[in-house]
Amino acid sequence: MRKPLDPERTQATLNEIAQRMAGEVNRGEVADYIPELADVSLNQFGIAVAPLEGPPLVAGNGDVPFSIQSISKVFGLVIALEHVGATLWRRVGREPSGDPFNSIVQLEFERGKPRNPFINPGAIVVSDIVLEHQPDGSDTHPVLDLCRRLADAPEIPVDEDVFASEVATGDRNRALGYFMLAEGNIKGDVRAVTESYFRQCSIAMSCRQLAKATRFLAAGGEGQDAKIAAVTSERVRRINALMMTCGCYDASGEVAFRIGLPCKSGVGGGVVAIVPGIGSIVAWSPGLDEKGNSVLALRAIEELAHGLDWSVF
């Protein structure tokens, strides 16, 4: 049986990890294919744990906002499932891809049905559903609104410079959208759908805020956070399962092997990990490995999970 979180021990462990990460030399490389992300300093590291009860525990640069990028796919999936339920899976699969997150090869072979909602084509289909059900006249992106409510932080912004950079360099994602349109798996205007997707990826949050916003996934469908996210215990289990198998691109199996927790990464350098019954972990450092996952964030979560004996296995 898992022991309850000890705030003092957890904070001390976070402080030790942040101190070690500050001295690391091998920090990876920033995502330079998005120009605004290429300018982020590598010399940053933050980490936070949001327990189910009590305030978040934070160390390092845990209050510095960063672009959440593909972590936003979790929130988009939550919203799309609220709108269309299990019919979503007619348009998006639930299997790991084994290919890069923006690959078109598998998508062509499988006639426009993406393998899962956490690779780019899958997230674009999810964005198509979210946009289709967005209320007329709404001036707030549904994913941004959900993040603000879950984090209890109405000040959370979209980084407009990152958004403009995404739009300017987004031809590959638009190509994925047009291919799926040709196969009948996109219903809306491809440019509007992909811009909605770029906007959610450009949301800027700190480790503290993102940990609070994702801890509903640790609560088993119970509590106020689960009500805000409109999730049941069954839906939470399934989202966590997808994070475990598909959440870190084509390194998801390796991450599951090393860490043993459902994780979702983003090329902004953030990684979320869920400890069912305990809370949410978020670590951030902008330097990425060759698969697009933060080098130091994964290492830090691995150290924390092993040090506190947190695993789903």
Salt bridges, closest charged atoms under 4 A:
GLU24 OE1 - ARG299 NH1 2.83
ASP63 OD1 - ARG208 NE 2.63
GLU110 OE2 - ARG115 NE 2.91
ASP128 OD2 - ARG91 NH2 2.76
ASP145 OD2 - ARG149 NE 3.06
GLU160 OE2 - ARG199 NH1 2.97
ASP171 OD1 - ARG174 NH2 2.76
GLU183 OE1 - ARG111 NE 3.20
ASP225 OD2 - ARG215 NE 2.86
GLU234 OE2 - ARG238 NH2 3.07
ASP250 OD2 - LYS291 NZ 3.25
GLU302 OE1 - ARG258 NH2 2.86
GLU303 OE1 - ARG20 NH2 2.37
